[in-house]
Amino acid sequence: MKTIQPYRAAVTSFSSAGASIPQHHQSGFEYDSGEYILSIASSSHDASAASNTCVASALSNKSIVIYDSTSGQVTRRIEKAHDGPISQVSFFPCEYGSEGNAHQNNNNHSPLLISASQDGTVKVFDLRTNSSSSGITTKMALPNEQALCVSLGYGGTLAAVGTSKARVSFLDLRYSSGTNPTGALMGSYVDAHTEEVTQVRFQSVSNASGQTKTVLATASEDGLLSVYDPSQPSEDAALLSTLNIGAPLRHIGFFGPNNEGICALTGNETMSVWHWDSAQKVSDVGGMGLRGLLSDAVGKSGFGVEGSSVEYLVGCTWANANCDQDAQQSPSDSKALHLLAGNSEGDGYLFRMDADHITPLRHLKGGHRGCIRDFCWVDNGIGGQRLVTGGEDARLCEWDLSGTSSAPSLTSNHKMGSGKVKQVKRDDASKKKGKKKKFGSPY
């Protein structure tokens, strides 16, 4: 296991109490009255191509901040994007709307962003315009129905929205006869869950013969994870499998060469992996003792106090984490299931999760001063990827997992609207911790 420092970091918001940039004699900053990051998403949809990659961050003050990972600058701020807390943000695929050159671009990333909010709306923003208003706004059908999660499928033409009323609703985002999409509600799945739908995820999967199709996974507070074929005409016909995870679900992700597996993280800080088509559980991955196993692995690596390092799970990802020298991967087996975990001090830990063992790969240290909320991947400009994390300290941190890149000097700052957005490079000098305030942290 190797400890790495962030390649660079950006502060997306400062508190009204006047938090300042950390100096070399300070370890961090106060964010007692500040904002924190709820969700982040990358515009990159092709890790093999060098391109400008943007990261969208949903903040707890109901604004959205756009960060350019190529320049290392915060380039856009959408104030008051919603009237309620933003649940999730996601970029459209770069090919969306390419027919008729409606949204073609040369940077391999989409200029369109979709967001879901607890105010009961789903909005689409065109980042090429200077307007802070959305091009499309769709209100959920039921009174007081909150939009808790969103996913785009079929090239971005269909959006699935998980709601607080145990429903999965579908939005029509197709272009037709030269007209712009309206985001009209097409219908809902209403029988799969009995409590809040916390995760929805479209995924292209393939079978042994190479045939591909799109499936939709939905997860809920009721502990059930269902997988559908949305091309079918009814909810009953679309249902492929239902997995009883047994605890409220917080994160799901497909994995495997053909995306035949699915991992599930719960509010109890447990993880299980399944073969979703047969609804067979592959492993409980340590059960309720997973955090202890992860902490022990970190402790034995010499980078933490055994039994106390890992406090929460952030998410799982099927990716090439560029840590081959640690994981001893062969080129033909470059992708693997990885788990990101962390603690309240801001440390992150990346693990490779194999069938028979857990391998700690990277200790992410010095970037965050509070819990890590979300993560995504961005292009590094040379055909690889960097990990980006967003946390309760309002920071976005980029991590070069290979450890070969030297961090640039980040000293610039500029104003966006009425508030300052400043970049900071982490300070290695001192150990003093800033006071943390948590707003309904899931951890």
C-alpha positions as CSV (number, residue, x, y, z in Angstrom):
1,M,0.0,0.0,0.0
2,K,1.3,3.4,-0.9
3,T,0.3,6.8,0.6
4,I,-0.3,9.5,-2.0
5,Q,-1.1,13.2,-1.8
6,P,-3.6,14.9,-4.1
7,Y,-2.4,15.8,-7.5
8,R,-4.4,19.0,-7.0
9,A,-7.4,20.3,-5.1
10,A,-10.1,23.0,-5.5
11,V,-12.4,24.5,-2.9
12,T,-15.8,24.9,-4.4
13,S,-17.3,27.0,-1.6
14,F,-16.3,29.0,1.4
15,S,-18.4,29.6,4.5
16,S,-20.1,32.9,5.2
17,A,-18.1,33.0,8.4
18,G,-15.1,33.9,6.2
19,A,-13.0,30.7,5.9
20,S,-9.7,31.4,4.3
21,I,-7.1,29.7,2.2
22,P,-4.8,27.5,4.3
23,Q,-1.3,29.0,4.6
24,H,1.9,27.0,5.1
25,H,1.6,27.4,8.9
26,Q,-2.0,26.0,8.9
27,S,-3.2,22.5,8.4
28,G,-6.7,23.3,7.2
29,F,-9.6,25.7,7.3
30,E,-12.8,26.0,9.3
31,Y,-15.9,25.0,7.5
32,D,-18.2,25.1,10.5
33,S,-20.8,27.2,8.6
34,G,-19.7,26.1,5.1
35,E,-21.2,24.0,2.3
36,Y,-20.3,20.5,1.4
37,I,-20.4,18.4,-1.7
38,L,-23.3,16.0,-2.1
39,S,-22.7,14.4,-5.5
40,I,-20.1,14.7,-8.3
41,A,-20.1,13.5,-11.9
42,S,-17.5,13.5,-14.7
43,S,-18.3,14.5,-18.3
44,S,-15.7,11.9,-19.6
45,H,-17.2,8.9,-21.3
46,D,-14.1,7.6,-23.0
47,A,-11.0,7.1,-20.8
48,S,-8.9,6.2,-23.8
49,A,-9.1,9.6,-25.4
50,A,-7.4,12.8,-24.2
51,S,-10.0,15.4,-23.8
52,N,-11.2,18.3,-21.6
53,T,-13.1,16.7,-18.7
54,C,-15.4,18.6,-16.5
55,V,-16.6,17.6,-13.1
56,A,-20.0,18.8,-11.8
57,S,-20.4,19.2,-8.1
58,A,-23.8,19.5,-6.3
59,L,-23.4,21.5,-3.1
60,S,-25.5,21.6,0.0
61,N,-26.5,25.2,-0.7
62,K,-28.5,24.0,-3.8
63,S,-25.9,25.3,-6.3
64,I,-23.9,23.4,-8.9
65,V,-20.2,24.1,-9.5
66,I,-18.4,23.0,-12.7
67,Y,-14.7,22.2,-12.4
68,D,-12.4,21.9,-15.5
69,S,-9.9,19.1,-14.7
70,T,-7.7,20.1,-17.6
71,S,-7.0,23.7,-16.4
72,G,-7.6,22.9,-12.7
73,Q,-10.1,25.8,-12.5
74,V,-13.6,26.1,-11.3
75,T,-15.2,27.6,-14.4
76,R,-18.9,27.9,-13.8
77,R,-21.4,28.2,-10.9
78,I,-25.1,27.7,-11.2
79,E,-26.6,29.4,-8.1
80,K,-29.9,28.2,-6.8
81,A,-30.1,25.4,-9.3
82,H,-32.9,23.9,-7.3
83,D,-35.2,24.9,-4.5
84,G,-34.3,21.9,-2.4
85,P,-31.2,19.8,-1.7
86,I,-29.7,18.3,-4.9
87,S,-29.7,14.5,-4.8
88,Q,-27.5,13.6,-7.8
89,V,-26.0,15.1,-11.0
90,S,-25.0,13.4,-14.2
91,F,-23.6,14.4,-17.6
92,F,-25.3,13.2,-20.8
93,P,-23.3,10.9,-23.0
94,C,-21.2,12.8,-25.5
95,E,-23.1,11.4,-28.5
96,Y,-26.5,12.6,-27.2
97,G,-28.3,14.7,-29.7
98,S,-25.6,14.3,-32.3
99,E,-28.2,13.7,-35.0
100,G,-28.7,17.0,-36.9
101,N,-25.6,18.4,-35.1
102,A,-27.8,19.4,-32.2
103,H,-25.2,18.8,-29.6
104,Q,-22.1,17.7,-31.4
105,N,-18.8,18.8,-29.8
106,N,-15.2,18.2,-30.4
107,N,-14.0,17.7,-26.8
108,N,-15.4,14.2,-26.2
109,H,-17.6,15.4,-23.4
110,S,-21.2,16.5,-23.2
111,P,-22.3,20.1,-22.6
112,L,-25.6,18.9,-21.0
113,L,-26.1,18.1,-17.3
114,I,-29.1,16.5,-15.6
115,S,-29.8,17.0,-11.9
116,A,-32.4,15.5,-9.5
117,S,-33.5,17.3,-6.3
118,Q,-35.6,16.8,-3.2
119,D,-37.7,19.7,-4.4
120,G,-39.4,17.1,-6.7
121,T,-37.9,18.3,-9.9
122,V,-35.4,17.0,-12.5
123,K,-33.6,19.6,-14.5
124,V,-31.4,19.7,-17.6
125,F,-28.8,22.5,-17.9
126,D,-26.9,23.5,-21.1
127,L,-23.5,24.5,-19.9
128,R,-22.7,26.3,-23.2
129,T,-25.1,29.1,-22.2
130,N,-24.6,31.7,-19.6
131,S,-28.0,31.2,-18.2
132,S,-28.6,29.7,-14.8
133,S,-32.0,28.5,-15.7
134,S,-32.6,25.0,-16.9
135,G,-33.6,24.1,-20.4
136,I,-35.9,21.3,-19.2
137,T,-37.7,21.1,-15.8
138,T,-39.9,18.1,-15.0
139,K,-41.9,17.8,-11.8
140,M,-42.6,14.5,-10.2
141,A,-46.2,13.3,-10.5
142,L,-47.2,12.9,-6.9
143,P,-47.6,15.6,-4.2
144,N,-44.4,16.0,-2.1
145,E,-42.6,13.4,-4.2
146,Q,-38.8,13.9,-4.0
147,A,-36.4,13.0,-6.8
148,L,-33.6,11.1,-5.0
149,C,-31.5,9.7,-7.8
150,V,-31.3,9.8,-11.6
151,S,-29.6,7.8,-14.4
152,L,-29.5,8.2,-18.1
153,G,-29.9,5.3,-20.6
154,Y,-30.1,4.6,-24.3
155,G,-27.7,7.3,-25.2
156,G,-29.3,9.8,-22.9
157,T,-32.7,9.6,-24.5
158,L,-34.3,8.1,-21.4
159,A,-33.9,9.1,-17.8
160,A,-34.9,7.0,-14.8
161,V,-35.6,8.8,-11.5
162,G,-35.9,7.1,-8.1
163,T,-38.3,8.9,-5.8
164,S,-39.3,9.1,-2.2
165,K,-42.7,7.5,-3.0
166,A,-41.1,4.1,-3.8
167,R,-41.5,4.8,-7.6
168,V,-39.1,4.7,-10.5
169,S,-40.3,7.3,-13.1
170,F,-39.1,7.7,-16.7
171,L,-38.5,10.9,-18.6
172,D,-38.6,11.2,-22.4
173,L,-35.5,13.1,-23.6
174,R,-35.7,12.1,-27.3
175,Y,-35.4,14.5,-30.1
176,S,-38.2,14.1,-32.7
177,S,-39.0,15.9,-35.9
178,G,-36.4,18.5,-35.2
179,T,-38.0,19.6,-31.9
180,N,-36.2,19.7,-28.6
181,P,-37.0,17.1,-25.9
182,T,-39.6,18.1,-23.3
183,G,-38.7,15.7,-20.5
184,A,-42.2,14.5,-20.3
185,L,-43.1,11.8,-17.8
186,M,-43.6,8.5,-19.7
187,G,-44.6,6.2,-16.9
188,S,-43.4,4.6,-13.7
189,Y,-42.5,1.3,-12.1
190,V,-44.6,1.2,-8.9
191,D,-44.5,-2.4,-7.7
192,A,-40.8,-3.1,-7.1
193,H,-40.2,-1.2,-3.9
194,T,-42.1,-0.2,-0.8
195,E,-39.8,2.5,0.5
196,E,-37.6,5.3,-1.0
197,V,-35.7,4.4,-4.1
198,T,-32.1,5.5,-3.3
199,Q,-30.2,4.3,-6.5
200,V,-31.0,3.8,-10.1
201,R,-28.5,2.8,-12.7
202,F,-28.7,2.0,-16.4
203,Q,-26.0,-0.3,-17.7
204,S,-25.1,-2.0,-21.1
205,V,-24.5,-5.7,-20.5
206,S,-23.6,-8.5,-22.8
207,N,-24.0,-12.3,-22.8
208,A,-21.6,-15.1,-23.6
209,S,-22.5,-14.9,-27.3
210,G,-21.7,-11.2,-27.4
211,Q,-25.2,-9.8,-27.6
212,T,-25.7,-6.6,-25.8
213,K,-28.7,-5.0,-24.1
214,T,-29.5,-2.2,-21.7
215,V,-30.7,-3.1,-18.2
216,L,-31.8,-0.9,-15.3
217,A,-31.0,-1.6,-11.6
218,T,-33.0,0.0,-8.9
219,A,-32.2,-0.1,-5.1
220,S,-34.2,1.0,-2.1
221,E,-34.4,1.6,1.6
222,D,-36.5,-1.6,1.7
223,G,-33.3,-3.6,1.1
224,L,-34.3,-4.9,-2.4
225,L,-32.3,-4.5,-5.6
226,S,-34.2,-5.2,-8.8
227,V,-32.9,-5.4,-12.3
228,Y,-35.1,-4.7,-15.4
229,D,-35.1,-4.8,-19.1
230,P,-36.7,-1.4,-19.8
231,S,-37.3,-2.3,-23.5
232,Q,-40.2,-4.5,-22.4
233,P,-43.8,-3.0,-22.5
234,S,-44.8,-3.5,-18.9
235,E,-43.2,-3.6,-15.4
236,D,-43.9,-7.3,-14.9
237,A,-42.5,-8.2,-18.3
238,A,-39.4,-6.0,-17.7
239,L,-38.4,-7.6,-14.3
240,L,-35.4,-9.8,-14.7
241,S,-34.4,-10.5,-11.1
242,T,-34.8,-9.2,-7.5
243,L,-32.1,-9.5,-4.9
244,N,-32.8,-9.3,-1.2
245,I,-29.8,-7.5,0.2
246,G,-31.4,-7.3,3.6
247,A,-30.4,-3.7,4.6
248,P,-31.1,-0.2,3.2
249,L,-29.2,0.3,0.1
250,R,-26.9,3.3,-0.5
251,H,-24.8,2.5,-3.5
252,I,-24.8,0.0,-6.4
253,G,-22.5,-0.7,-9.3
254,F,-22.1,-3.2,-12.1
255,F,-18.8,-5.1,-12.6
256,G,-17.2,-7.9,-14.6
257,P,-16.1,-8.2,-18.2
258,N,-19.7,-8.4,-19.3
259,N,-21.1,-6.5,-16.4
260,E,-22.6,-9.7,-15.2
261,G,-22.0,-8.9,-11.5
262,I,-23.4,-6.2,-9.3
263,C,-22.1,-4.9,-5.9
264,A,-24.3,-3.4,-3.2
265,L,-23.3,-1.1,-0.4
266,T,-25.7,-0.6,2.5
267,G,-26.4,2.0,5.2
268,N,-25.0,-0.6,7.7
269,E,-21.6,-0.2,6.0
270,T,-21.7,-3.7,4.5
271,M,-21.0,-4.8,1.0
272,S,-22.2,-7.8,-1.0
273,V,-21.6,-9.0,-4.6
274,W,-24.1,-10.8,-6.7
275,H,-24.6,-12.4,-10.1
276,W,-27.7,-10.4,-10.9
277,D,-29.1,-12.5,-13.7
278,S,-29.4,-15.6,-11.5
279,A,-30.0,-13.6,-8.3
280,Q,-27.3,-15.6,-6.7
281,K,-25.1,-14.0,-4.0
282,V,-21.4,-14.4,-4.6
283,S,-20.1,-13.1,-1.4
284,D,-21.0,-11.1,1.8
285,V,-17.5,-9.6,1.7
286,G,-17.0,-9.8,5.5
287,G,-20.5,-9.1,6.5
288,M,-20.9,-6.7,9.4
289,G,-17.1,-7.1,10.0
290,L,-16.1,-5.6,6.7
291,R,-14.8,-2.3,8.2
292,G,-12.7,-4.3,10.6
293,L,-11.2,-6.4,7.8
294,L,-10.4,-3.3,5.8
295,S,-8.9,-1.5,8.9
296,D,-6.8,-4.6,9.6
297,A,-5.5,-4.7,6.1
298,V,-4.6,-1.0,6.3
299,G,-3.0,-1.5,9.7
300,K,-0.9,-4.4,8.5
301,S,0.3,-2.3,5.6
302,G,1.7,0.2,8.1
303,F,-0.6,3.1,7.2
304,G,-3.1,3.2,10.0
305,V,-4.1,2.1,13.5
306,E,-5.3,-1.5,13.2
307,G,-9.0,-1.8,13.7
308,S,-9.8,1.9,13.6
309,S,-8.8,3.3,10.2
310,V,-11.9,2.7,8.0
311,E,-15.1,4.1,9.3
312,Y,-17.4,4.2,6.2
313,L,-17.7,2.9,2.6
314,V,-18.0,5.5,-0.2
315,G,-18.6,3.3,-3.3
316,C,-17.4,0.6,-5.6
317,T,-16.1,0.8,-9.2
318,W,-15.0,-1.6,-11.9
319,A,-11.9,0.1,-13.3
320,N,-8.2,0.0,-14.0
321,A,-6.9,1.9,-11.0
322,N,-3.4,2.2,-12.4
323,C,-1.9,0.4,-9.4
324,D,-0.5,-2.5,-11.3
325,Q,2.7,-2.6,-9.3
326,D,0.8,-3.2,-6.1
327,A,-1.9,-5.5,-7.4
328,Q,0.4,-7.5,-9.7
329,Q,-2.1,-7.3,-12.5
330,S,-1.5,-8.6,-16.0
331,P,-2.5,-6.4,-19.0
332,S,-5.3,-8.8,-19.9
333,D,-6.7,-8.4,-16.4
334,S,-6.3,-4.7,-15.9
335,K,-9.8,-4.0,-14.7
336,A,-11.0,-5.1,-11.3
337,L,-13.6,-4.4,-8.7
338,H,-12.4,-1.6,-6.4
339,L,-13.8,-0.2,-3.2
340,L,-13.3,3.3,-1.9
341,A,-13.6,3.8,1.9
342,G,-12.6,6.5,4.3
343,N,-12.7,8.0,7.8
344,S,-13.9,11.2,9.4
345,E,-10.4,12.7,9.3
346,G,-10.6,12.9,5.5
347,D,-8.4,9.9,4.7
348,G,-9.4,7.7,1.8
349,Y,-8.5,4.1,1.2
350,L,-8.7,2.3,-2.1
351,F,-8.9,-1.5,-2.1
352,R,-8.9,-4.1,-4.8
353,M,-11.7,-6.6,-4.0
354,D,-10.9,-10.1,-5.4
355,A,-12.8,-13.3,-4.7
356,D,-10.3,-14.6,-2.2
357,H,-8.6,-11.6,-0.7
358,I,-8.7,-7.8,-0.2
359,T,-5.7,-5.8,-1.3
360,P,-5.1,-2.3,0.0
361,L,-3.8,-0.2,-2.9
362,R,-3.7,3.5,-2.0
363,H,-3.9,5.6,1.1
364,L,-5.3,9.0,0.0
365,K,-4.0,11.4,2.5
366,G,-3.9,15.2,2.9
367,G,-6.7,16.1,0.5
368,H,-9.8,16.3,2.6
369,R,-10.6,17.5,6.1
370,G,-13.9,15.7,6.4
371,C,-15.9,12.7,5.1
372,I,-15.6,11.9,1.4
373,R,-19.1,11.9,-0.1
374,D,-18.6,10.8,-3.7
375,F,-16.0,10.1,-6.4
376,C,-15.6,9.8,-10.2
377,W,-12.9,9.4,-12.8
378,V,-11.5,12.0,-15.2
379,D,-9.0,11.7,-18.2
380,N,-5.4,12.6,-17.3
381,G,-4.7,13.7,-20.9
382,I,-2.4,10.8,-21.8
383,G,-4.9,8.0,-22.1
384,G,-5.2,7.2,-18.4
385,Q,-7.4,8.3,-15.6
386,R,-7.3,10.2,-12.3
387,L,-9.6,9.6,-9.3
388,V,-11.6,12.7,-8.2
389,T,-13.2,12.8,-4.7
390,G,-15.7,15.3,-3.3
391,G,-16.2,15.8,0.5
392,E,-17.9,17.5,3.3
393,D,-15.1,20.1,3.3
394,A,-16.3,21.4,0.0
395,R,-13.1,20.2,-1.7
396,L,-12.6,18.4,-5.0
397,C,-9.4,16.5,-5.0
398,E,-7.7,14.8,-7.9
399,W,-5.5,11.8,-7.2
400,D,-2.9,10.3,-9.6
401,L,-3.0,6.7,-8.4
402,S,0.1,5.8,-10.3
403,G,2.1,8.2,-8.2
404,T,4.1,9.3,-11.2
405,S,2.7,12.9,-11.7
406,S,4.0,15.8,-9.7
407,A,1.4,18.2,-8.4
408,P,1.2,21.6,-10.1
409,S,1.5,24.7,-8.1
410,L,-2.0,26.0,-7.5
411,T,-2.0,29.6,-6.4
412,S,-4.5,31.2,-8.7
413,N,-8.0,32.4,-7.7
414,H,-10.8,34.1,-9.4
415,K,-14.4,35.3,-8.8
416,M,-17.5,33.5,-10.0
417,G,-20.5,35.7,-9.5
418,S,-20.7,37.1,-6.0
419,G,-18.6,34.5,-4.3
420,K,-14.9,33.7,-4.5
421,V,-13.8,30.3,-5.8
422,K,-10.2,29.6,-4.9
423,Q,-7.8,26.8,-5.6
424,V,-5.5,25.4,-2.9
425,K,-2.7,23.0,-2.8
426,R,-2.7,20.9,0.3
427,D,-0.4,21.9,3.1
428,D,2.1,19.3,4.3
429,A,3.3,21.3,7.3
430,S,1.1,20.9,10.3
431,K,-1.3,18.6,11.9
432,K,-4.0,20.9,13.3
433,K,-7.5,19.8,12.3
434,G,-10.3,22.2,11.3
435,K,-13.7,21.9,13.1
436,K,-16.2,19.9,11.1
437,K,-19.9,20.2,10.8
438,K,-22.0,17.5,9.3
439,F,-25.4,18.0,7.7
440,G,-27.2,14.7,7.7
441,S,-24.1,12.7,6.8
442,P,-25.0,9.1,5.7
443,Y,-21.9,7.9,7.5
